[in-house]
């Protein structure tokens, strides 16, 4: 299939590599935020200078950008995807986005003669490179089934969670729970370490009880060895995702008091200059606040 892709960052690079491995013809957008393209270019990937030209010959266009403002700009700009999208082509948005924006953008794609699904992902750049992402897909069943062979090139688990926007809604629910658990454990760790409890004791007791789970395992390397790469997710991205969650909750009239507190924690971390630090590095920042 002829595929265009925009957003060759930490996650997008792995997606692109696996698309090429499975024989698809790939064109990617040249952008300063891309990871190095040398290996992709050597594998036959071509580049384009505008989203319009990325879309021009594509049967399917994959977006893997930061959030709703970037998706809107990439799709709707003067040289955006919609300016070049062939009739009947499909847009797959793998970004993390506000569902209300997703629904509006899907309508714009459909009005331009295209099709749309939202397909945000969970897991990390490691699984992206291995072709083992989890995808949460929102959209019509027919469009989902058309895209499924492509999605299987870079995903291990694919869930069709509902209509357009449901994928992004489920992603925000997932990230709120994931980041909320990590923030809670980080705050507990800062308290424990400040009161003389050894990190290995803290980890061992939680792991054998109600504190065990994915969040603790991702923080474990930092607590025991100072290695933050167990959760390679920037504080600024956590701040964004929590903001998107509270916006979604407000839009639907749902409670979000706990989410507000988690967001405030990441807001403070970013305000302390840790925007590009990984989430496990929240622990020493919380220790400093105690001091």
C-alpha positions in Angstrom: 0.0 0.0 0.0 1.1 3.6 -0.6 1.3 5.2 2.8 2.1 8.7 3.9 3.2 9.4 7.5 3.7 12.5 9.5 5.5 12.4 12.8 8.7 10.3 12.8 9.4 10.8 16.5 10.3 8.2 19.1 7.1 6.3 18.5 6.6 7.1 14.9 10.1 6.0 13.9 9.3 2.5 15.1 6.0 2.5 13.3 7.6 3.6 10.0 10.4 1.0 10.3 7.8 -1.8 10.6 5.7 -0.5 7.7 8.8 -0.7 5.5 9.6 -4.2 6.8 6.2 -5.3 5.7 6.7 -4.0 2.1 4.6 -0.8 2.1 5.7 2.2 0.1 6.2 5.0 2.6 6.5 8.7 2.2 7.3 10.8 5.4 7.2 14.5 6.2 10.6 16.2 6.6 10.5 17.9 10.0 12.9 19.1 12.6 11.3 16.9 15.3 11.9 13.7 13.4 14.3 11.0 14.7 17.2 10.4 12.2 15.9 9.1 8.9 19.1 7.5 7.6 17.9 3.9 8.1 14.5 4.6 6.6 15.9 6.3 3.6 18.3 3.4 3.0 15.3 1.1 3.1 13.6 3.1 0.3 11.5 5.6 2.2 10.9 8.9 0.4 10.3 12.3 1.9 8.1 15.3 1.2 8.2 18.9 2.4 4.5 19.5 3.1 1.6 17.5 4.6 -0.2 18.1 1.3 2.6 16.4 -0.7 2.8 13.5 1.8 -0.9 12.8 1.2 -0.9 13.4 -2.6 -0.4 9.8 -3.7 -1.3 8.0 -0.5 -4.0 5.4 0.0 -3.6 5.9 3.7 -2.1 8.7 5.8 -0.8 8.0 9.4 -0.5 10.9 11.8 1.7 10.5 14.9 2.1 14.0 16.3 2.1 15.6 19.7 -1.6 16.5 20.2 -4.8 18.2 19.0 -3.3 21.5 17.9 -0.7 19.7 15.8 -3.2 17.4 14.3 -5.5 20.3 13.4 -2.6 22.2 11.8 -1.4 19.2 9.8 -4.8 18.4 8.5 -6.4 21.8 7.9 -3.4 24.1 7.0 -3.1 25.7 3.6 -0.6 22.9 2.6 -2.3 20.4 4.9 -3.3 16.8 4.4 -6.8 17.7 3.3 -5.4 19.9 0.5 -3.8 16.9 -1.1 -5.8 13.9 0.1 -7.0 11.7 -2.8 -10.7 10.8 -2.8 -11.4 7.7 -0.8 -8.0 7.8 1.1 -8.0 7.1 4.8 -6.5 9.1 7.6 -5.3 7.2 10.7 -4.6 9.4 13.7 -2.3 7.7 16.1 -1.7 10.9 18.1 -3.1 11.6 21.6 -5.9 14.1 21.2 -9.0 15.7 22.7 -12.0 13.6 21.5 -14.2 16.6 20.7 -11.5 17.9 18.3 -11.2 14.4 16.8 -14.9 14.2 16.0 -14.7 17.6 14.2 -11.6 16.7 12.3 -13.1 13.4 11.2 -16.1 15.3 9.8 -13.8 17.6 7.9 -11.9 14.6 6.4 -15.2 12.9 5.4 -16.5 16.2 3.9 -13.3 16.2 1.7 -14.1 12.7 0.4 -11.8 10.8 2.8 -12.2 8.3 5.6 -11.0 8.5 9.2 -10.2 6.4 12.3 -8.5 7.5 15.5 -5.9 4.9 16.6 -3.9 6.1 19.5 -1.3 3.8 21.0 -0.1 2.6 24.4 3.3 1.1 25.4 6.7 2.6 24.7 9.2 3.4 21.9 10.8 -0.1 22.6 7.5 -1.8 21.6 7.1 0.5 18.7 10.4 -0.6 17.3 9.5 -4.2 17.9 6.1 -3.9 16.2 4.3 -4.6 19.5 2.2 -1.6 20.2 -1.3 -1.6 21.6 -3.8 0.3 19.5 -7.2 1.7 20.6 -9.3 2.3 17.5 -12.4 4.4 17.1 -14.3 4.5 13.8 -16.7 2.6 11.5 -16.3 -1.2 11.3 -15.7 -1.1 7.6 -12.9 1.4 7.8 -11.4 -0.4 10.8 -11.3 -3.7 8.8 -9.7 -1.9 5.8 -6.9 -0.5 8.0 -6.4 -3.7 10.1 -3.7 -5.3 7.9 -1.6 -2.1 8.1 -2.1 -1.7 11.8 -1.0 -5.3 12.4 2.4 -4.3 10.9 3.3 -2.4 14.1 0.8 -3.5 16.8 0.5 -6.6 18.9 -2.9 -5.9 20.4 -5.6 -4.0 18.5 -9.0 -3.1 20.2 -11.9 -1.6 18.2 -13.3 0.4 21.1 -16.2 2.2 19.4 -17.2 5.0 17.1 -14.9 7.9 16.0 -13.4 9.6 19.0 -13.7 6.5 21.2 -10.1 5.6 20.6 -8.8 8.9 21.8 -11.3 8.8 24.8 -10.0 5.4 25.8 -6.3 6.5 25.4 -6.9 9.4 27.8 -8.6 7.1 30.3 -5.6 4.7 30.0 -3.0 7.5 30.4 -4.8 9.1 33.3 -4.8 5.8 35.2 -1.2 5.0 34.2 0.3 8.4 35.0 -1.9 8.8 38.0 -0.6 5.6 39.5 3.0 6.6 38.7 2.5 10.0 40.3 1.0 8.4 43.4 3.9 5.9 43.8 6.4 8.7 43.1 4.9 10.8 45.9 4.9 7.8 48.3 8.5 7.1 47.3 9.6 10.7 48.0 8.0 10.4 51.5 9.5 6.9 52.2 13.0 7.8 51.1 12.9 11.0 53.1 11.9 9.0 56.2 14.8 6.5 56.0 13.0 3.6 54.3 15.5 1.9 51.8 14.3 2.0 48.2 14.7 -1.8 47.8 12.5 -2.3 50.9 9.9 0.2 49.5 9.8 -1.6 46.1 9.7 -5.1 47.6 6.8 -4.4 50.0 4.7 -2.7 47.3 5.4 -5.4 44.8 4.2 -8.1 47.1 1.0 -6.2 48.0 -1.5 -3.8 46.7 1.1 -1.5 45.2 2.4 -4.0 42.7 1.8 -3.5 39.0 3.0 -1.8 35.8 3.5 1.6 37.4 5.8 0.3 40.1 7.7 -1.9 37.6 8.4 1.2 35.4 9.6 3.2 38.4 11.6 0.3 39.9 14.8 0.9 37.7 15.0 4.5 38.9 14.3 3.7 42.6 16.9 1.0 42.6 19.5 2.2 40.1 18.7 5.8 39.2 17.7 4.8 35.7 14.7 6.8 34.4 14.3 4.9 31.2 11.8 2.4 32.6 9.2 5.0 31.7 10.5 7.0 28.8 7.7 9.5 28.9 8.4 13.2 29.3 6.9 15.3 32.0 5.6 17.8 29.4 3.7 14.9 27.7 2.3 13.8 31.0 1.2 17.4 31.7 -0.5 17.5 28.2 -2.3 14.2 28.6 -3.6 15.1 32.0 -4.8 18.4 30.6 -6.6 16.6 27.8 -8.2 14.2 30.3 -9.6 17.0 32.5 -10.9 18.7 29.4 -12.6 15.5 28.3 -14.0 14.9 31.7 -15.3 18.5 31.9 -16.9 18.2 28.5 -18.8 15.1 29.6 -19.6 16.4 33.1 -17.5 13.7 34.9 -15.7 14.1 38.1 -12.0 15.0 37.8 -10.8 16.1 41.3 -8.1 13.5 41.6 -7.0 14.2 38.0 -6.7 17.9 38.9 -4.3 17.0 41.6 -2.2 14.7 39.4 -2.1 17.4 36.7 -1.0 20.0 39.3 1.9 17.7 40.2 3.1 17.5 36.6 2.5 21.3 36.2 4.8 21.9 39.1 7.4 19.6 37.7 7.4 21.3 34.3 7.5 24.7 36.1 10.7 23.5 37.9 12.4 23.0 34.5 11.8 19.3 34.1 9.7 19.4 31.0 12.0 17.0 29.1 12.8 14.8 32.1 11.2 11.3 32.2 8.3 10.6 34.6 10.4 8.6 37.2 12.5 11.7 37.8 9.4 13.1 39.5 10.6 11.4 42.6 13.6 13.6 43.4 11.6 16.7 42.5 9.0 15.7 45.1 11.8 15.1 47.6 13.0 18.7 47.0 9.5 20.0 47.7 9.6 18.2 51.0 12.9 19.7 51.9 
